[in-house]
Amino acid sequence: MSRYLDMVAEPAHVKNLTASQLLQLADEIRHELITVLAKNGGHLGPNLGVVELTIALHRVFSTPKDKFVWDVSHQAYVHKLLTGRKDRFNTIRTTGGLNGFALRTESPHDCYGAGHAGTALSAALGMAAARDKRGSDEHVVCIFGDAALTNGISFEALNNIAHTTKRFIGILNDNEWSIAKNVGAISNYLNKLITNPRYNKLARDFESFVRRLPKGELALKLAHKAEGGVKGAITDVALRQTGSLVDADGRGGYGSPIIFEEMGLRYLGPIDGHDLPLLISTLEFARTCDQPIVIHLLTQKGKGFDAALKSPEKFHGTGPYDVSTGDSLPAKPGAPPMYQDVMGQTLVKLCQKDNTLVGITAAMPSGTGLKHLEKAMPDRYFDVGIAEEHAVIFAAGMATMGFHPVCAIYSSFLQRAYDCIHHDICLQDLPVTFCMDRAGLSANDGPTHHGLFDIAYLRCLPNLIAMAPKDEDELVDMMFTATHQRHPAFIRYPRGAAEGVPIKEEPKLLEIGKAEVIQNFSSNGKKKVALFGLGPMCAIARKAAIQLAAEGFDCAVINPRFTKPLDAGTHEFFGRAAEVVVTLEDHALMGGYGSAVLELFSEKGVTTPVVRIGWPDQFIEHASTQDELRKKYGLSVENTVAKVKAQFGEVPAQVTKLIEVV
Ligand SMILES: Cc1ncc(C[n+]2csc(CCOP(=O)(O)OP(=O)(O)O)c2C)c(N)n1
């Protein structure tokens, strides 16, 4: 049976469908999302929640002339389906396929790329300002979630909108969830807007606007359908003083109770975000507004798929699952643990022995593994919202009062808090431990999420200690060691499964700045190669050493452990003893660990050639697996062996191409 979805080759076609056909289209989109993501994984829940919204947006506005700016843009799959990419939708998040986020290079309908939260309001305001300046008339629509409002940048933009433009359409997509349940005062506040009947009146000019539209009466009835001011109705702005000055949730009650109104934005809502006719009418109205407007939508994360409705956190971003049950494939018996779980469980154990330790996450309890601490010791656990800068400075504050915070933040999200690491943590030399998950590739997410720059951005800051474990047992040792320091300490480790080695009963304190020699030269008279494999690349160094030994080389393998302070003695010793040194890192080559080794060799006058294996100076695309990308860019055993041989003038034909790629 042919689908309406197949008839939508471009967004203009959405405008040709009747109201009932649009509803059918919504069902077809849901089916497509559920079946494709069952294979590819991805952000199912957020996208199921914006099906009607996205259809309504394309019904009312016209991209690429009009601009849709999606916060994080993990919820832009429906937009992709309606903007000429449905035929490739089954490739999403796979090698060579569609990216899981909005990407300017992927489509002219993606006017702004993202992957990190909180950027949409600022970007959209910039576009609106540019439009006003150049005198054009396109609409700029910014779609942001309730959790985006836990992020500082969102407020920096809100503060600026009314001063900057008269034409700005913000859509607050409120589903009460971040990845986990949304937290904090803003979330309480939005809940109050939703549930307090005091705010539930229909704006008079909106009402008269809707009445004039074809089927306007019907839309109005739908708007009024929720009784007693509960979810599903449209509210007005009630400019009145609340009874007491401070409400039960601790929020002050001055002036307008609608925070957006206080910031000079018109507020419409809350509106049922799954009511397509009502959404279309509301957006038609927003188009005509000559004042910035925020429309507050209520949506359900996972709408239309029971398993996702029941488990919003799991289905925020899921791996493959069974369509009939929603169950994920069971882990293979004996499979290694995930790094994030090792980190979370270790922190619980450390907290049980040390009362000064606390754990901090910026809205990522599952992704970082801090959920283990939340469950075991909730009084030692802080979720500060999507607020990495705040998380870091909050940790600094606690550290000044005798606590030792452990901040668990992905490597790429921590980039946002760079100034705080410099100004608040390192400059004051405060004892805070940073556990940087996803250091390395986040393969199917792509360049917004790869954590390939932290060694470079941290290495230049005084006072800090930076480490990378070769396996999960060493991660435990490093957490133990870091939490015993009186200085900032950073531990980087990759996404996903660990190496599968046993974890010792009791962790051991590592000597700061001391590398581990895994295999020394055997001094058998053969050509000497020293392989330094940082973190997960240690396994590749070991395998390369085995292969090189079989081909007539004498190899040493060293686990550097620390990128700061670098073990100068061990590096210099092997640097002088070897004929070729190889550094391997799951990090950008520029400014990374290999660069640190070159700096050291330059200082010490070590002239041995250094082959550096790592990520080249370009943004790395997404792919189905990490291995594919590592192979493509030469972070592999084969390429390591080939590069060593090339140093000795032996270039086997079959690997020549790989060397060129790198
Ligand atoms: C700077 C940053 N920190 C954390 C994340 C991880 N993250 C991705 S989506 C998300 C929650 C977004 O919630 P919301 O904005 O309400 O949108 P929803 O998924 O509920 O539609 C988080 C925390 C991120 N993308 N960027």
The ligand as a MOL file (V3000), in Angstrom:
LIG
                    3D

  0  0  0     0  0            999 V3000
M  V30 BEGIN CTAB
M  V30 COUNTS 26 27 0 0 0
M  V30 BEGIN ATOM
M  V30 1 C 26.2540 20.2330 26.4270 0
M  V30 2 C 25.4920 18.9470 26.4240 0
M  V30 3 N 25.3530 18.2640 27.5780 0
M  V30 4 C 24.6580 17.0990 27.5930 0
M  V30 5 C 24.1020 16.6140 26.4520 0
M  V30 6 C 23.3920 15.2770 26.4430 0
M  V30 7 N 21.9550 15.4310 26.1270 0 CHG=1
M  V30 8 C 21.4880 15.2280 24.8830 0
M  V30 9 S 19.8460 15.4670 24.7800 0
M  V30 10 C 19.7390 15.8160 26.4220 0
M  V30 11 C 18.4130 16.0950 27.0420 0
M  V30 12 C 17.6380 17.0760 26.2600 0
M  V30 13 O 16.4040 17.2660 26.8650 0
M  V30 14 P 15.3920 18.2850 26.2420 0
M  V30 15 O 16.1240 19.4900 25.7850 0
M  V30 16 O 14.2850 18.4880 27.1970 0
M  V30 17 O 14.8940 17.5350 24.9350 0
M  V30 18 P 14.0960 16.1490 24.8280 0
M  V30 19 O 15.1060 15.0900 24.5390 0
M  V30 20 O 13.3880 15.9030 26.1050 0
M  V30 21 O 13.1790 16.3490 23.6760 0
M  V30 22 C 20.9950 15.7580 27.0340 0
M  V30 23 C 21.2490 15.9810 28.4530 0
M  V30 24 C 24.2860 17.3630 25.2690 0
M  V30 25 N 23.7910 16.9470 24.0960 0
M  V30 26 N 24.9610 18.5170 25.2840 0
M  V30 END ATOM
M  V30 BEGIN BOND
M  V30 1 1 1 2
M  V30 2 1 2 3
M  V30 3 2 2 26
M  V30 4 2 3 4
M  V30 5 1 4 5
M  V30 6 1 5 6
M  V30 7 2 5 24
M  V30 8 1 6 7
M  V30 9 2 7 8
M  V30 10 1 7 22
M  V30 11 1 8 9
M  V30 12 1 9 10
M  V30 13 1 10 11
M  V30 14 2 10 22
M  V30 15 1 11 12
M  V30 16 1 12 13
M  V30 17 1 13 14
M  V30 18 2 14 15
M  V30 19 1 14 16
M  V30 20 1 14 17
M  V30 21 1 17 18
M  V30 22 2 18 19
M  V30 23 1 18 20
M  V30 24 1 18 21
M  V30 25 1 22 23
M  V30 26 1 24 25
M  V30 27 1 24 26
M  V30 END BOND
M  V30 END CTAB
M  END
